[in-house]
Amino acid sequence: MSEDCTVRARFFEPPIGLRRYFTTFYLTEVEVADGAEVVDWLQPEWGGLRIAEGLLPAAQLGDRPELPPTRFTAQGPTSCSVRFAARSFRMWGVGILPLGWAKFVAVPAHDLADTLVDGDIHPAFAPFRPLAASLFGASPDPEAEFSRIAEFFADRAERPVADEAKIVACHAALIDPEVSTVVEMAERAGLPGYTLERLCRRHFGFPPQLLLRRQRFMRSLAQFMLDPTHTWIEALDDHYYDQAQFVRDFHRFMGMAPRDYASRPHPILGAIMRARHAEAGAAVQALHPPRQASGGA
């Protein structure tokens, strides 16, 4: 395994009419010296599409079987890490917010939660195959590629979302760092508990209790990754009772102990998180807030 790699990450703001549905469209370019391989771990996140060219990466979600290298990787919302092994490649990613899932994906999010698939094979992602097939030209052209992605979704944005206002209210409650319980989340969203449970499973992929637990964990992990001077204790979210609770969450969401994670190199995810934080305002997908069509939070 090599640590000698160059990572370039660019984040593109979706057009105004699409901003409510996506975190960002992002381009990652990785060059690994001498044809070697690097390994890194994606954290839990929302659903998304990844379309790649070059030496395609292989990926494994949790303890599921490894997904062989594929040009078009698709996933539902996740509550565990994705280990990937990469060489030199270019990859476009589309981060799909819960409202975007309701808008563009016909399958309920809970049916594809913690699922990583070949988008060229899985029927739920068949509508996106034309984008995967047409994204790259004869030579790299980020602006033209971004335009193809934006046009693809703009042409398919007429489908109404019946629960739109409720989904946005749930999302706003979820990312509020002051909200720590399901009761508080329901009150903040202005919804009965049973409605919150139904909406979260259908559009967010998981019950509200697990979503809140994931948010607490991701706030802590992002803080640690962005500031290497922090210890785990210094990075802990205020809603953790103690470090032991955080360690349990780390095993649940990342499949390893915090010490093991910290001891391993993160040449790709470290670079991407810093760039995402600087360019998109949130280091990880799970911390992106719901947005108005004008681009505001």
Contacts in CASP RR format, 6 or more apart in sequence:
PFRMAT RR
TARGET T0000
AUTHOR 0000-0000-0000
METHOD contacts of the structure
MODEL  1
MSEDCTVRARFFEPPIGLRRYFTTFYLTEVEVADGAEVVDWLQPEWGGLR
IAEGLLPAAQLGDRPELPPTRFTAQGPTSCSVRFAARSFRMWGVGILPLG
WAKFVAVPAHDLADTLVDGDIHPAFAPFRPLAASLFGASPDPEAEFSRIA
EFFADRAERPVADEAKIVACHAALIDPEVSTVVEMAERAGLPGYTLERLC
RRHFGFPPQLLLRRQRFMRSLAQFMLDPTHTWIEALDDHYYDQAQFVRDF
HRFMGMAPRDYASRPHPILGAIMRARHAEAGAAVQALHPPRQASGGA
1 36 0 8 1.000
1 37 0 8 1.000
1 38 0 8 1.000
1 39 0 8 1.000
2 32 0 8 1.000
2 33 0 8 1.000
2 34 0 8 1.000
2 35 0 8 1.000
2 36 0 8 1.000
2 37 0 8 1.000
2 38 0 8 1.000
3 38 0 8 1.000
3 265 0 8 1.000
3 267 0 8 1.000
4 32 0 8 1.000
4 33 0 8 1.000
4 34 0 8 1.000
4 36 0 8 1.000
5 30 0 8 1.000
5 31 0 8 1.000
5 32 0 8 1.000
5 33 0 8 1.000
5 38 0 8 1.000
5 267 0 8 1.000
5 268 0 8 1.000
6 30 0 8 1.000
6 31 0 8 1.000
7 28 0 8 1.000
7 29 0 8 1.000
7 30 0 8 1.000
7 267 0 8 1.000
7 268 0 8 1.000
7 271 0 8 1.000
7 272 0 8 1.000
8 27 0 8 1.000
8 28 0 8 1.000
8 29 0 8 1.000
8 30 0 8 1.000
9 26 0 8 1.000
9 27 0 8 1.000
9 28 0 8 1.000
9 29 0 8 1.000
9 271 0 8 1.000
9 272 0 8 1.000
9 275 0 8 1.000
9 276 0 8 1.000
10 26 0 8 1.000
10 27 0 8 1.000
10 142 0 8 1.000
10 275 0 8 1.000
10 279 0 8 1.000
11 24 0 8 1.000
11 25 0 8 1.000
11 26 0 8 1.000
11 275 0 8 1.000
11 276 0 8 1.000
11 279 0 8 1.000
11 280 0 8 1.000
12 24 0 8 1.000
12 25 0 8 1.000
12 26 0 8 1.000
12 27 0 8 1.000
12 146 0 8 1.000
13 19 0 8 1.000
13 24 0 8 1.000
14 21 0 8 1.000
14 22 0 8 1.000
14 24 0 8 1.000
14 25 0 8 1.000
14 150 0 8 1.000
14 153 0 8 1.000
15 150 0 8 1.000
15 154 0 8 1.000
16 293 0 8 1.000
16 294 0 8 1.000
16 295 0 8 1.000
17 154 0 8 1.000
17 157 0 8 1.000
17 293 0 8 1.000
18 150 0 8 1.000
18 153 0 8 1.000
18 154 0 8 1.000
18 157 0 8 1.000
19 291 0 8 1.000
19 292 0 8 1.000
19 293 0 8 1.000
19 294 0 8 1.000
19 295 0 8 1.000
19 296 0 8 1.000
20 97 0 8 1.000
20 99 0 8 1.000
20 100 0 8 1.000
20 168 0 8 1.000
20 290 0 8 1.000
20 291 0 8 1.000
20 292 0 8 1.000
20 293 0 8 1.000
21 96 0 8 1.000
21 97 0 8 1.000
21 99 0 8 1.000
21 100 0 8 1.000
21 103 0 8 1.000
21 104 0 8 1.000
21 153 0 8 1.000
21 157 0 8 1.000
22 94 0 8 1.000
22 95 0 8 1.000
22 96 0 8 1.000
22 97 0 8 1.000
22 100 0 8 1.000
22 153 0 8 1.000
23 46 0 8 1.000
23 95 0 8 1.000
23 96 0 8 1.000
23 97 0 8 1.000
23 280 0 8 1.000
23 282 0 8 1.000
23 285 0 8 1.000
23 288 0 8 1.000
24 95 0 8 1.000
24 276 0 8 1.000
24 279 0 8 1.000
24 280 0 8 1.000
25 92 0 8 1.000
25 93 0 8 1.000
25 94 0 8 1.000
25 95 0 8 1.000
25 146 0 8 1.000
25 149 0 8 1.000
25 150 0 8 1.000
26 92 0 8 1.000
26 93 0 8 1.000
26 95 0 8 1.000
26 272 0 8 1.000
26 276 0 8 1.000
26 280 0 8 1.000
27 90 0 8 1.000
27 91 0 8 1.000
27 92 0 8 1.000
27 93 0 8 1.000
27 142 0 8 1.000
27 145 0 8 1.000
27 146 0 8 1.000
28 90 0 8 1.000
28 91 0 8 1.000
28 92 0 8 1.000
28 93 0 8 1.000
28 268 0 8 1.000
28 272 0 8 1.000
29 89 0 8 1.000
29 90 0 8 1.000
29 91 0 8 1.000
30 38 0 8 1.000
30 86 0 8 1.000
30 87 0 8 1.000
30 88 0 8 1.000
30 89 0 8 1.000
30 90 0 8 1.000
30 91 0 8 1.000
30 268 0 8 1.000
31 88 0 8 1.000
32 38 0 8 1.000
32 86 0 8 1.000
32 87 0 8 1.000
32 88 0 8 1.000
35 55 0 8 1.000
35 87 0 8 1.000
35 88 0 8 1.000
36 87 0 8 1.000
37 85 0 8 1.000
37 86 0 8 1.000
37 87 0 8 1.000
38 85 0 8 1.000
38 86 0 8 1.000
38 87 0 8 1.000
38 265 0 8 1.000
38 267 0 8 1.000
38 268 0 8 1.000
39 83 0 8 1.000
39 84 0 8 1.000
39 85 0 8 1.000
39 86 0 8 1.000
39 264 0 8 1.000
40 83 0 8 1.000
40 84 0 8 1.000
40 86 0 8 1.000
40 265 0 8 1.000
40 266 0 8 1.000
40 267 0 8 1.000
40 268 0 8 1.000
40 269 0 8 1.000
41 81 0 8 1.000
41 82 0 8 1.000
41 83 0 8 1.000
41 84 0 8 1.000
41 254 0 8 1.000
41 261 0 8 1.000
41 264 0 8 1.000
41 266 0 8 1.000
41 269 0 8 1.000
42 78 0 8 1.000
42 81 0 8 1.000
42 82 0 8 1.000
42 83 0 8 1.000
42 84 0 8 1.000
42 269 0 8 1.000
43 81 0 8 1.000
43 218 0 8 1.000
43 221 0 8 1.000
43 253 0 8 1.000
43 254 0 8 1.000
43 269 0 8 1.000
43 284 0 8 1.000
43 286 0 8 1.000
44 78 0 8 1.000
44 79 0 8 1.000
44 80 0 8 1.000
44 81 0 8 1.000
44 214 0 8 1.000
44 217 0 8 1.000
44 218 0 8 1.000
44 253 0 8 1.000
44 286 0 8 1.000
45 77 0 8 1.000
45 78 0 8 1.000
45 95 0 8 1.000
45 284 0 8 1.000
45 285 0 8 1.000
45 286 0 8 1.000
46 76 0 8 1.000
46 77 0 8 1.000
46 95 0 8 1.000
46 96 0 8 1.000
46 97 0 8 1.000
46 98 0 8 1.000
46 101 0 8 1.000
46 285 0 8 1.000
46 286 0 8 1.000
46 288 0 8 1.000
47 75 0 8 1.000
47 76 0 8 1.000
47 77 0 8 1.000
47 78 0 8 1.000
47 95 0 8 1.000
47 96 0 8 1.000
47 101 0 8 1.000
47 109 0 8 1.000
47 285 0 8 1.000
48 74 0 8 1.000
48 75 0 8 1.000
48 76 0 8 1.000
48 93 0 8 1.000
48 94 0 8 1.000
48 95 0 8 1.000
48 96 0 8 1.000
49 72 0 8 1.000
49 73 0 8 1.000
49 74 0 8 1.000
49 93 0 8 1.000
49 94 0 8 1.000
49 95 0 8 1.000
49 96 0 8 1.000
49 119 0 8 1.000
49 125 0 8 1.000
49 128 0 8 1.000
49 131 0 8 1.000
49 132 0 8 1.000
50 72 0 8 1.000
50 73 0 8 1.000
50 74 0 8 1.000
50 91 0 8 1.000
50 92 0 8 1.000
50 93 0 8 1.000
50 94 0 8 1.000
51 71 0 8 1.000
51 72 0 8 1.000
51 73 0 8 1.000
51 91 0 8 1.000
51 92 0 8 1.000
51 93 0 8 1.000
51 131 0 8 1.000
51 132 0 8 1.000
51 135 0 8 1.000
51 136 0 8 1.000
52 71 0 8 1.000
52 72 0 8 1.000
52 73 0 8 1.000
52 89 0 8 1.000
52 90 0 8 1.000
52 91 0 8 1.000
52 92 0 8 1.000
53 71 0 8 1.000
53 89 0 8 1.000
53 90 0 8 1.000
53 91 0 8 1.000
53 136 0 8 1.000
54 88 0 8 1.000
54 89 0 8 1.000
54 90 0 8 1.000
55 69 0 8 1.000
55 86 0 8 1.000
55 87 0 8 1.000
55 88 0 8 1.000
55 89 0 8 1.000
56 69 0 8 1.000
56 70 0 8 1.000
56 71 0 8 1.000
56 89 0 8 1.000
57 69 0 8 1.000
57 84 0 8 1.000
57 85 0 8 1.000
57 86 0 8 1.000
57 87 0 8 1.000
57 89 0 8 1.000
57 91 0 8 1.000
58 66 0 8 1.000
58 67 0 8 1.000
58 68 0 8 1.000
58 69 0 8 1.000
58 84 0 8 1.000
58 85 0 8 1.000
59 66 0 8 1.000
59 67 0 8 1.000
59 73 0 8 1.000
59 82 0 8 1.000
59 83 0 8 1.000
59 84 0 8 1.000
59 85 0 8 1.000
59 116 0 8 1.000
60 66 0 8 1.000
60 67 0 8 1.000
60 82 0 8 1.000
60 83 0 8 1.000
60 84 0 8 1.000
60 116 0 8 1.000
61 67 0 8 1.000
61 75 0 8 1.000
61 78 0 8 1.000
61 80 0 8 1.000
61 81 0 8 1.000
61 82 0 8 1.000
61 114 0 8 1.000
61 115 0 8 1.000
61 116 0 8 1.000
62 80 0 8 1.000
62 81 0 8 1.000
62 82 0 8 1.000
62 83 0 8 1.000
62 114 0 8 1.000
62 255 0 8 1.000
64 116 0 8 1.000
67 73 0 8 1.000
67 116 0 8 1.000
67 117 0 8 1.000
67 118 0 8 1.000
68 118 0 8 1.000
70 118 0 8 1.000
70 119 0 8 1.000
70 120 0 8 1.000
71 120 0 8 1.000
71 132 0 8 1.000
72 118 0 8 1.000
72 119 0 8 1.000
72 120 0 8 1.000
72 125 0 8 1.000
72 128 0 8 1.000
72 129 0 8 1.000
72 132 0 8 1.000
73 116 0 8 1.000
73 117 0 8 1.000
73 118 0 8 1.000
73 119 0 8 1.000
74 116 0 8 1.000
74 117 0 8 1.000
74 118 0 8 1.000
74 119 0 8 1.000
74 122 0 8 1.000
74 124 0 8 1.000
74 125 0 8 1.000
74 128 0 8 1.000
75 82 0 8 1.000
75 112 0 8 1.000
75 115 0 8 1.000
75 116 0 8 1.000
75 117 0 8 1.000
76 101 0 8 1.000
76 109 0 8 1.000
76 112 0 8 1.000
76 113 0 8 1.000
76 114 0 8 1.000
76 115 0 8 1.000
76 116 0 8 1.000
76 205 0 8 1.000
77 98 0 8 1.000
77 101 0 8 1.000
77 109 0 8 1.000
77 112 0 8 1.000
77 113 0 8 1.000
77 114 0 8 1.000
77 204 0 8 1.000
77 205 0 8 1.000
77 206 0 8 1.000
78 113 0 8 1.000
78 114 0 8 1.000
78 116 0 8 1.000
79 113 0 8 1.000
79 114 0 8 1.000
79 206 0 8 1.000
79 210 0 8 1.000
79 214 0 8 1.000
79 252 0 8 1.000
79 253 0 8 1.000
80 114 0 8 1.000
80 252 0 8 1.000
80 253 0 8 1.000
80 254 0 8 1.000
80 255 0 8 1.000
81 253 0 8 1.000
81 254 0 8 1.000
81 255 0 8 1.000
82 116 0 8 1.000
86 268 0 8 1.000
90 136 0 8 1.000
90 140 0 8 1.000
92 135 0 8 1.000
92 145 0 8 1.000
92 149 0 8 1.000
94 149 0 8 1.000
95 285 0 8 1.000
96 104 0 8 1.000
96 105 0 8 1.000
97 171 0 8 1.000
97 288 0 8 1.000
97 290 0 8 1.000
98 109 0 8 1.000
98 167 0 8 1.000
98 170 0 8 1.000
98 171 0 8 1.000
98 203 0 8 1.000
98 204 0 8 1.000
99 161 0 8 1.000
99 164 0 8 1.000
99 167 0 8 1.000
99 168 0 8 1.000
99 171 0 8 1.000
99 203 0 8 1.000
99 290 0 8 1.000
100 161 0 8 1.000
101 109 0 8 1.000
101 203 0 8 1.000
102 161 0 8 1.000
102 163 0 8 1.000
102 164 0 8 1.000
102 167 0 8 1.000
102 202 0 8 1.000
102 203 0 8 1.000
103 157 0 8 1.000
103 159 0 8 1.000
103 161 0 8 1.000
104 127 0 8 1.000
104 153 0 8 1.000
104 156 0 8 1.000
104 159 0 8 1.000
105 112 0 8 1.000
105 124 0 8 1.000
105 125 0 8 1.000
106 124 0 8 1.000
106 127 0 8 1.000
107 124 0 8 1.000
108 201 0 8 1.000
108 202 0 8 1.000
108 203 0 8 1.000
108 205 0 8 1.000
109 201 0 8 1.000
109 202 0 8 1.000
109 203 0 8 1.000
109 204 0 8 1.000
109 205 0 8 1.000
110 201 0 8 1.000
110 202 0 8 1.000
110 205 0 8 1.000
110 206 0 8 1.000
111 124 0 8 1.000
112 124 0 8 1.000
112 205 0 8 1.000
113 205 0 8 1.000
113 206 0 8 1.000
117 124 0 8 1.000
117 125 0 8 1.000
119 125 0 8 1.000
119 126 0 8 1.000
119 128 0 8 1.000
119 129 0 8 1.000
119 132 0 8 1.000
120 129 0 8 1.000
120 132 0 8 1.000
127 156 0 8 1.000
130 152 0 8 1.000
131 148 0 8 1.000
131 149 0 8 1.000
131 152 0 8 1.000
134 148 0 8 1.000
135 145 0 8 1.000
135 148 0 8 1.000
135 149 0 8 1.000
136 145 0 8 1.000
137 144 0 8 1.000
137 145 0 8 1.000
161 167 0 8 1.000
163 199 0 8 1.000
163 203 0 8 1.000
166 189 0 8 1.000
166 191 0 8 1.000
166 195 0 8 1.000
166 199 0 8 1.000
167 199 0 8 1.000
167 203 0 8 1.000
167 290 0 8 1.000
168 290 0 8 1.000
169 188 0 8 1.000
169 189 0 8 1.000
169 190 0 8 1.000
169 191 0 8 1.000
170 185 0 8 1.000
170 189 0 8 1.000
170 191 0 8 1.000
170 196 0 8 1.000
170 199 0 8 1.000
170 200 0 8 1.000
170 203 0 8 1.000
170 204 0 8 1.000
170 208 0 8 1.000
171 204 0 8 1.000
171 289 0 8 1.000
171 290 0 8 1.000
172 188 0 8 1.000
172 189 0 8 1.000
172 289 0 8 1.000
172 290 0 8 1.000
173 179 0 8 1.000
173 184 0 8 1.000
173 185 0 8 1.000
173 186 0 8 1.000
173 188 0 8 1.000
173 189 0 8 1.000
174 185 0 8 1.000
174 204 0 8 1.000
174 208 0 8 1.000
174 211 0 8 1.000
174 212 0 8 1.000
174 215 0 8 1.000
175 215 0 8 1.000
175 287 0 8 1.000
175 288 0 8 1.000
175 289 0 8 1.000
175 290 0 8 1.000
176 188 0 8 1.000
177 219 0 8 1.000
177 237 0 8 1.000
177 238 0 8 1.000
178 184 0 8 1.000
179 185 0 8 1.000
179 188 0 8 1.000
179 212 0 8 1.000
180 212 0 8 1.000
180 216 0 8 1.000
180 239 0 8 1.000
181 212 0 8 1.000
182 193 0 8 1.000
182 196 0 8 1.000
182 208 0 8 1.000
182 209 0 8 1.000
182 212 0 8 1.000
185 196 0 8 1.000
185 208 0 8 1.000
185 212 0 8 1.000
186 192 0 8 1.000
186 193 0 8 1.000
186 196 0 8 1.000
186 208 0 8 1.000
189 196 0 8 1.000
191 199 0 8 1.000
196 208 0 8 1.000
197 207 0 8 1.000
197 208 0 8 1.000
200 206 0 8 1.000
200 207 0 8 1.000
200 208 0 8 1.000
200 211 0 8 1.000
201 207 0 8 1.000
204 211 0 8 1.000
206 214 0 8 1.000
213 249 0 8 1.000
213 252 0 8 1.000
214 253 0 8 1.000
214 286 0 8 1.000
215 286 0 8 1.000
215 287 0 8 1.000
216 237 0 8 1.000
216 239 0 8 1.000
216 240 0 8 1.000
216 249 0 8 1.000
217 237 0 8 1.000
217 246 0 8 1.000
217 249 0 8 1.000
217 250 0 8 1.000
217 252 0 8 1.000
217 253 0 8 1.000
218 284 0 8 1.000
218 286 0 8 1.000
218 287 0 8 1.000
219 237 0 8 1.000
219 287 0 8 1.000
220 232 0 8 1.000
220 235 0 8 1.000
220 236 0 8 1.000
220 237 0 8 1.000
220 240 0 8 1.000
220 246 0 8 1.000
221 235 0 8 1.000
221 254 0 8 1.000
221 284 0 8 1.000
222 273 0 8 1.000
222 277 0 8 1.000
222 283 0 8 1.000
222 284 0 8 1.000
222 287 0 8 1.000
223 230 0 8 1.000
223 235 0 8 1.000
223 237 0 8 1.000
224 230 0 8 1.000
224 232 0 8 1.000
224 235 0 8 1.000
224 262 0 8 1.000
225 266 0 8 1.000
225 269 0 8 1.000
225 270 0 8 1.000
225 273 0 8 1.000
225 283 0 8 1.000
226 273 0 8 1.000
226 274 0 8 1.000
226 277 0 8 1.000
226 283 0 8 1.000
227 235 0 8 1.000
232 243 0 8 1.000
232 246 0 8 1.000
232 258 0 8 1.000
232 262 0 8 1.000
233 243 0 8 1.000
236 243 0 8 1.000
236 246 0 8 1.000
240 246 0 8 1.000
246 258 0 8 1.000
247 257 0 8 1.000
247 258 0 8 1.000
250 256 0 8 1.000
250 257 0 8 1.000
250 258 0 8 1.000
250 261 0 8 1.000
251 257 0 8 1.000
254 261 0 8 1.000
273 283 0 8 1.000
273 284 0 8 1.000
274 283 0 8 1.000
276 282 0 8 1.000
276 283 0 8 1.000
276 284 0 8 1.000
277 283 0 8 1.000
280 288 0 8 1.000
282 288 0 8 1.000
282 289 0 8 1.000
289 297 0 8 1.000
290 297 0 8 1.000
291 297 0 8 1.000
END
